[in-house]
Amino acid sequence: MRQIMKAVRFHEYGDPGVLRYEDVQRPVPGAGQVLIQVAATSFNGVDGNIRGGFMQGPIPVALPHTPGIDVSGTVAELGEGVTAVAVGDTVVGFLPMAGDGAAAEFVVAPAEILAPAPSTVPLADAAALPTVGLTAFQALFEHAGLTAGQRVLINGAGGAVGGYAVQLAKRAGAYVIAVAGPNSAAGAKANGADEVVDHTTGTARTTVDAVLNLAPVEPARLAALLDLIRSGGVLVNTTVWMPAPSDEQRGVRGIDLFVRSDAEQLARLVALVDAGELRIDVAQRVPLAELAAVHAQAAAGTLPGKTVIVA
């Protein structure tokens, strides 16, 4: 196996122009790690925030840094003590955010974060699942405690996390109210939403057991979502730079979610994909060498949807 590989890295924080497609040394797996030949990574909003230098406190990366926290690929080499996977296995994972990511031909990953890749979708497309799928799962079931028969409002249902959240909530037997833009209404309905509210023209007027806020709304608009939640309900917020409000008088809890890697949960999501009960949506597939253009699209607000970066 050759020792040099292609990767995208940034040597300083800044705009998308700091990203360089360059030759780097192929990493070597240590104890408990595996080397993955990358099929793809995907773009997540946090990738742009890390590159821009806005996450140096919570996610202190070493420069130069390779972005890409999602990975799908094939196990190429095992580190000492790894027995849970074998060379040749296809896997998906949510990589440690502070380590080098999968915007490269190879990446090293802790073996315990990996789950078998779905067999019913192209391996590259599977990179669209880990981070956003786990965010939706943890928001709904760990933090909101969603159960059958409950009502949930998903604000930002047209985004990548929202798409999974609508599907998972509906599958769990909840009544799902999706708040999305006009271009996303049809997708939210196709994902199983019982109601769709266009956030540009209307406001939800209903009572729900839980609200998931997945959108970077103004603080006043976030606080207004509390009025929709029954006493004892919960608001789960993924825009962690803006703390979740709560209403102590009515026992409505506000929870800030910072997604974590969980191989068991990821394997459950993969099983749903393979059973045809969870759909992976990919808006575009872009070669690794063009990753900077994807970051530029995101910065300009023109990203068409979940984007997979093919190694």
RODO-2510 file (C-alpha; in nm, 4 decimals, decimal comma):
residues 311
     n   res          X          Y          Z
     1     m     0,0000     0,0000     0,0000
     2     r     0,1428     0,3360    -0,0996
     3     q     0,2441     0,5671     0,1828
     4     i     0,1273     0,8947     0,0270
     5     m    -0,2396     0,9823    -0,0198
     6     k    -0,4518     1,2762    -0,1242
     7     a    -0,6349     1,4775     0,1398
     8     v    -0,7960     1,8166     0,1839
     9     r    -0,6516     2,0175     0,4727
    10     f    -0,6422     2,3700     0,6073
    11     h    -0,3223     2,5066     0,7585
    12     e    -0,4900     2,8152     0,9045
    13     y    -0,8423     2,9150     0,9970
    14     g    -1,0352     3,1204     0,7467
    15     d    -1,2809     3,1206     0,4571
    16     p    -1,3180     2,8222     0,2191
    17     g    -1,0090     2,9381     0,0296
    18     v    -0,7848     2,8007     0,3059
    19     l    -0,8723     2,4426     0,2044
    20     r    -0,5940     2,2709     0,0079
    21     y    -0,6084     1,9447    -0,1876
    22     e    -0,2606     1,8016    -0,1314
    23     d    -0,0360     1,5007    -0,0794
    24     v    -0,0026     1,3828     0,2801
    25     q     0,1363     1,0831     0,4618
    26     r    -0,1086     0,7955     0,4906
    27     p    -0,1938     0,7446     0,8600
    28     v    -0,1137     0,4252     1,0509
    29     p    -0,3688     0,2754     1,2911
    30     g    -0,2661     0,2468     1,6541
    31     a    -0,3987     0,0129     1,9210
    32     g    -0,7773    -0,0075     1,9056
    33     q    -0,7899     0,1736     1,5714
    34     v    -0,8534     0,0772     1,2114
    35     l    -0,7421     0,2281     0,8833
    36     i    -1,0361     0,2950     0,6519
    37     q    -1,0111     0,3374     0,2775
    38     v    -1,2593     0,6195     0,2427
    39     a    -1,5508     0,5880     0,0033
    40     a    -1,6911     0,9223     0,1090
    41     t    -1,7431     1,1795     0,3788
    42     s    -2,0199     1,4385     0,3873
    43     f    -2,0476     1,8078     0,4593
    44     n    -2,1936     1,9156     0,7928
    45     g    -2,2385     2,2708     0,9131
    46     v    -1,9893     2,2139     1,1932
    47     d    -1,7194     2,1513     0,9296
    48     g    -1,7485     2,5109     0,8158
    49     n    -1,7496     2,6400     1,1720
    50     i    -1,4350     2,4441     1,2585
    51     r    -1,2590     2,5660     0,9423
    52     g    -1,3600     2,9240     1,0167
    53     g    -1,2058     2,9058     1,3642
    54     f    -1,5351     2,9471     1,5490
    55     m    -1,5144     2,6177     1,7422
    56     q    -1,1626     2,6382     1,8869
    57     g    -1,2958     2,6157     2,2428
    58     p    -1,5221     2,3090     2,2230
    59     i    -1,3401     2,1414     1,9307
    60     p    -0,9658     2,2178     1,9510
    61     v    -0,8123     2,0761     1,6331
    62     a    -0,4418     2,0672     1,5520
    63     l    -0,3323     2,2422     1,2336
    64     p    -0,3020     2,1407     0,9573
    65     h    -0,6394     1,9720     0,9910
    66     t    -0,8369     1,7414     0,7621
    67     p    -1,2142     1,7994     0,7940
    68     g    -1,4945     1,5468     0,7496
    69     i    -1,6549     1,3925     1,0594
    70     d    -1,8657     1,1387     0,8687
    71     v    -1,7054     0,8402     0,7012
    72     s    -1,8106     0,5447     0,4917
    73     g    -1,5529     0,3062     0,3533
    74     t    -1,3715    -0,0245     0,3702
    75     v    -1,1473    -0,1464     0,6500
    76     a    -0,7946    -0,1595     0,5062
    77     e    -0,5789    -0,2349     0,8110
    78     l    -0,6260    -0,3234     1,1778
    79     g    -0,4445    -0,1783     1,4752
    80     e    -0,3370    -0,3897     1,7689
    81     g    -0,6187    -0,5530     1,9621
    82     v    -0,8973    -0,4909     1,7119
    83     t    -1,1250    -0,7925     1,6740
    84     a    -1,4729    -0,6443     1,6172
    85     v    -1,4102    -0,5722     1,2491
    86     a    -1,2023    -0,7370     0,9784
    87     v    -1,0080    -0,6163     0,6780
    88     g    -1,2533    -0,5830     0,3902
    89     d    -1,5549    -0,4946     0,6046
    90     t    -1,7572    -0,1965     0,4868
    91     v    -1,8301     0,0455     0,7689
    92     v    -1,9768     0,3834     0,8601
    93     g    -1,8889     0,6066     1,1507
    94     f    -1,9034     0,9465     1,3177
    95     l    -1,5377     1,0357     1,3722
    96     p    -1,3971     1,2232     1,6741
    97     m    -1,4473     1,5901     1,5911
    98     a    -1,1072     1,7071     1,7136
    99     g    -0,9141     1,4465     1,5137
   100     d    -0,8326     1,4382     1,1445
   101     g    -1,1399     1,3639     0,9373
   102     a    -1,2328     1,1684     0,6278
   103     a    -1,1757     1,4287     0,3556
   104     a    -0,8944     1,2027     0,2422
   105     e    -0,8283     0,8736     0,0691
   106     f    -0,7650     0,7029     0,4057
   107     v    -0,8524     0,7851     0,7650
   108     v    -0,7800     0,6264     1,1007
   109     a    -1,0797     0,5671     1,3270
   110     p    -1,1382     0,4136     1,6711
   111     a    -1,2836     0,0698     1,6092
   112     e    -1,5571     0,1176     1,8699
   113     i    -1,7279     0,4024     1,6797
   114     l    -1,7876     0,1968     1,3654
   115     a    -2,1044     0,0236     1,2506
   116     p    -2,1555    -0,2032     0,9495
   117     a    -2,2425    -0,0006     0,6400
   118     p    -2,5901    -0,0416     0,4935
   119     s    -2,6019    -0,2929     0,2106
   120     t    -2,8966    -0,1405     0,0220
   121     v    -2,7415     0,1957    -0,0740
   122     p    -2,4117     0,2838    -0,2456
   123     l    -2,1275     0,2864     0,0068
   124     a    -2,0477     0,6520    -0,0678
   125     d    -2,4080     0,7582     0,0014
   126     a    -2,3911     0,5934     0,3438
   127     a    -2,1648     0,8805     0,4533
   128     a    -2,4770     1,0979     0,4609
   129     l    -2,6123     0,9053     0,7605
   130     p    -2,3925     0,9118     1,0749
   131     t    -2,3837     1,2649     1,2177
   132     v    -2,7256     1,3867     1,1107
   133     g    -2,8953     1,0523     1,1725
   134     l    -2,7531     1,0301     1,5228
   135     t    -2,8512     1,3913     1,5921
   136     a    -3,2114     1,3174     1,4985
   137     f    -3,2191     0,9914     1,6946
   138     q    -3,0689     1,1385     2,0116
   139     a    -3,2907     1,4477     1,9966
   140     l    -3,6103     1,2458     1,9625
   141     f    -3,5527     0,9481     2,1868
   142     e    -3,2791     1,0305     2,4376
   143     h    -3,3716     1,3919     2,5088
   144     a    -3,7372     1,4377     2,4079
   145     g    -3,8297     1,0835     2,5166
   146     l    -4,0734     1,0614     2,2268
   147     t    -4,3271     0,7790     2,2389
   148     a    -4,6182     0,6620     2,0260
   149     g    -4,9210     0,8889     2,0329
   150     q    -4,7297     1,2037     2,1245
   151     r    -4,7197     1,5199     1,9145
   152     v    -4,3863     1,6629     1,8049
   153     l    -4,3064     1,9813     1,6152
   154     i    -3,9835     1,9761     1,4129
   155     n    -3,8590     2,3245     1,3297
   156     g    -3,6147     2,3003     1,0411
   157     a    -3,7706     1,9825     0,9035
   158     g    -3,6383     2,0548     0,5545
   159     g    -3,2735     2,0117     0,6517
   160     a    -3,0712     1,6921     0,6675
   161     v    -3,1312     1,6322     1,0387
   162     g    -3,4953     1,7275     0,9964
   163     g    -3,5465     1,4743     0,7205
   164     y    -3,4325     1,1911     0,9450
   165     a    -3,6206     1,3318     1,2448
   166     v    -3,9510     1,3381     1,0570
   167     q    -3,9030     0,9814     0,9355
   168     l    -3,7982     0,8488     1,2775
   169     a    -4,0723     1,0314     1,4674
   170     k    -4,3416     0,9080     1,2319
   171     r    -4,2076     0,5539     1,2490
   172     a    -4,2255     0,5759     1,6307
   173     g    -4,5983     0,6491     1,6078
   174     a    -4,5894     1,0209     1,6811
   175     y    -4,8014     1,2914     1,5182
   176     v    -4,5455     1,5009     1,3305
   177     i    -4,5751     1,8716     1,2527
   178     a    -4,2953     1,9820     1,0202
   179     v    -4,1923     2,3478     0,9946
   180     a    -3,9952     2,4044     0,6755
   181     g    -3,9419     2,6399     0,3841
   182     p    -4,1567     2,6354     0,0715
   183     n    -3,9005     2,4332    -0,1234
   184     s    -3,8919     2,1640     0,1454
   185     a    -4,2625     2,1112     0,2065
   186     a    -4,3019     1,8261    -0,0406
   187     g    -3,9981     1,6464     0,1017
   188     a    -4,1277     1,6786     0,4581
   189     k    -4,4628     1,5370     0,3493
   190     a    -4,2902     1,2511     0,1681
   191     n    -4,0936     1,1759     0,4850
   192     g    -4,4215     1,1244     0,6690
   193     a    -4,5133     1,4588     0,8260
   194     d    -4,8807     1,4823     0,9231
   195     e    -4,8785     1,8608     0,8873
   196     v    -4,6362     2,0972     0,7154
   197     v    -4,6114     2,4636     0,8135
   198     d    -4,4323     2,7051     0,5792
   199     h    -4,2168     2,9143     0,8101
   200     t    -4,2088     3,2002     0,5577
   201     t    -4,5862     3,2517     0,5546
   202     g    -4,7331     3,0979     0,8682
   203     t    -4,6831     3,0116     1,2320
   204     a    -4,7682     2,6842     1,3977
   205     r    -5,0656     2,7188     1,6326
   206     t    -5,1006     2,3929     1,8161
   207     t    -5,0042     2,2161     2,1359
   208     v    -4,7318     1,9528     2,1291
   209     d    -4,5446     1,7316     2,3707
   210     a    -4,2035     1,8191     2,2279
   211     v    -4,0347     2,0642     1,9955
   212     l    -3,7116     1,9957     1,8093
   213     n    -3,5431     2,3152     1,6987
   214     l    -3,2948     2,2381     1,4225
   215     a    -3,2835     2,5844     1,2660
   216     p    -3,0713     2,8935     1,3475
   217     v    -3,3693     3,1125     1,4399
   218     e    -3,3678     3,4396     1,6302
   219     p    -3,3702     3,4015     2,0122
   220     a    -3,7192     3,5531     2,0356
   221     r    -3,8509     3,3043     1,7809
   222     l    -3,6884     3,0176     1,9684
   223     a    -3,8442     3,1354     2,2940
   224     a    -4,1858     3,1594     2,1250
   225     l    -4,1736     2,7849     2,0549
   226     l    -4,2132     2,7269     2,4303
   227     d    -4,5730     2,8500     2,4066
   228     l    -4,6582     2,5512     2,1870
   229     i    -4,5380     2,2929     2,4396
   230     r    -4,7724     2,1431     2,6991
   231     s    -4,6815     2,1615     3,0661
   232     g    -4,4133     1,9067     3,1436
   233     g    -4,2966     1,8927     2,7822
   234     v    -3,9539     1,9527     2,6332
   235     l    -3,7745     2,1702     2,3791
   236     v    -3,4609     2,0130     2,2303
   237     n    -3,2307     2,2599     2,0577
   238     t    -2,9410     2,1680     1,8294
   239     t    -2,8187     2,5243     1,7671
   240     v    -2,5957     2,5033     2,0725
   241     w    -2,4482     2,8530     2,0359
   242     m    -2,7944     2,9791     2,1404
   243     p    -2,9026     2,8174     2,4696
   244     a    -3,2404     2,6474     2,4795
   245     p    -3,5029     2,8426     2,6754
   246     s    -3,7226     2,6776     2,9371
   247     d    -4,0410     2,7570     3,1264
   248     e    -3,9933     2,6494     3,4862
   249     q    -4,3427     2,7522     3,5946
   250     r    -4,4977     2,5022     3,3545
   251     g    -4,2208     2,2450     3,3872
   252     v    -4,1121     2,2786     3,0234
   253     r    -3,7464     2,1832     2,9951
   254     g    -3,5037     2,3293     2,7451
   255     i    -3,2247     2,0924     2,6424
   256     d    -2,9179     2,1730     2,4316
   257     l    -2,8075     1,8758     2,2252
   258     f    -2,4472     1,8201     2,1229
   259     v    -2,4457     1,4985     1,9232
   260     r    -2,2111     1,2196     2,0259
   261     s    -2,0833     0,9162     1,8398
   262     d    -2,2690     0,5950     1,9280
   263     a    -2,2018     0,2811     1,7251
   264     e    -2,4997     0,0907     1,8675
   265     q    -2,7432     0,3654     1,7724
   266     l    -2,5802     0,3999     1,4321
   267     a    -2,6188     0,0257     1,3733
   268     r    -2,9906     0,0606     1,4545
   269     l    -3,0215     0,3368     1,1954
   270     v    -2,8376     0,1237     0,9388
   271     a    -3,0786    -0,1635     1,0079
   272     l    -3,3717     0,0706     0,9410
   273     v    -3,2132     0,1783     0,6124
   274     d    -3,1667    -0,1824     0,5039
   275     a    -3,5245    -0,2643     0,6067
   276     g    -3,6534     0,0156     0,3841
   277     e    -3,7841     0,2092     0,6860
   278     l    -3,5376     0,5006     0,6715
   279     r    -3,4380     0,6790     0,3541
   280     i    -3,0979     0,8382     0,2955
   281     d    -3,1348     1,1507     0,0848
   282     v    -2,8310     1,2824    -0,1047
   283     a    -2,8648     1,6106    -0,2927
   284     q    -2,5260     1,6054    -0,4644
   285     r    -2,2053     1,4022    -0,4876
   286     v    -1,8831     1,6006    -0,5260
   287     p    -1,5238     1,4793    -0,5825
   288     l    -1,2833     1,5239    -0,2912
   289     a    -1,0715     1,7701    -0,4906
   290     e    -1,3719     2,0069    -0,5042
   291     l    -1,4467     2,0170    -0,1316
   292     a    -1,3602     2,3871    -0,1090
   293     a    -1,6433     2,4630    -0,3520
   294     v    -1,8878     2,2815    -0,1224
   295     h    -1,7698     2,4901     0,1744
   296     a    -1,8177     2,8007    -0,0401
   297     q    -2,1718     2,6904    -0,1307
   298     a    -2,2517     2,6431     0,2361
   299     a    -2,1074     2,9825     0,3281
   300     a    -2,3185     3,1462     0,0567
   301     g    -2,6324     2,9605     0,1638
   302     t    -2,6648     2,7850    -0,1716
   303     l    -2,5951     2,4264    -0,0692
   304     p    -2,8765     2,2230    -0,2311
   305     g    -2,9021     1,9700     0,0507
   306     k    -2,7007     1,6875     0,2008
   307     t    -2,3735     1,6692     0,0090
   308     v    -2,1503     1,3644    -0,0116
   309     i    -1,7788     1,4111    -0,0811
   310     v    -1,6476     1,1145    -0,2783
   311     a    -1,2852     1,0151    -0,2219
***
